[in-house]
Amino acid sequence: MPELPEVEVTRRALIPLVVGRRVQALHHRDPARYRGTELAAGRRVEAIRRRGKFLLFALSGGFELVVHLGMSGGFRLGPTAHTRVVLELEGVALYYHDPRRLGRFWVVPAGDYREVPLLLRLGPEPFDPAFSPDYLFARLRATRRPVKAVLLDQTVVAGVGNIYGDEALFRARVRPTRRGHRVTRREAGALVEGVRAVLEEAIAAGGSTLRDRSYRRVDGTIGYFQVQLSVYGRAGEPCPVCGTPIRRTVIQGRSAHYCPRCQR
């Protein structure tokens, strides 16, 4: 957390608050984690876009503020006990809240991501035509890694994380432990459809706020997609399709949830 839907919901909420306003200062006490922020002062926010799980604030004068929310980061309209950065703009202030301190900020020349190398290696966006059944089938066919690990690989597809990977695999009826080279072309197409459908629905629901309540929208309200989850976080509960208890396993250090009957 946050994954693509939570970052996209955040982006949409920030646009009317900050686009067109001039940055006065970014206040923080951690220059190693929040780098080059003094370069943003005096620059106008011209747009906000998303790439994978990154937020990219286009600043006047050819600079960008790149933000990765980490595991627990998010913007708020007021200070919290875990405020790490205050983004002061003309007429408004935003407070970056991050209990686990894993989020990062960089201010860089636009498009110069040498300090953020993952941005240079990200795969296609899930909604981009380049993320096609043929593309995913080719990437899966070339590896013996579990299919869940492939979906979480940001160089394969940008923005998919643990929650939505599990849900997409359930919809495609593919078990997360299946080796990539054993996924058929038809299943690859079902996975592309599943990824897109799950992400679209999660964005519409405002993202997923789990039990730890770490993710909230900019206005402090929670997301609601968690009530629609079919398998993620539901180990031992009945499958919504067949009633078989959901199982949990670990794949390359990450949890994976699946129905042993529906997902072969």
Buried (B, 14 or more C-beta within 10 A) or exposed (E): BBBBBBBBBBBBBBEEBBBEBBBBBBBBEEEEBBBBBEBBEEBBBEEBEBBBBBBBBBBEEEBBBBBBBBBBBBBBEEEBEBBBBBBBBEEEBBBBBBBEBEBBBBBBEEEBBEEBEBBEEBBBBBEEEEBBBEBBBEBBBEBEBBBBBBBBBBEBBBBBBBBBBBBBBBBBBBBBBBBBEEBEBEBBBBBBBBBBBBBEBBBEBBBBBBEEEBBBBBEEEBBBBBEEBBBBBBBEEEBBEEEEEBBBBEBEEBBBBBBEEBBE
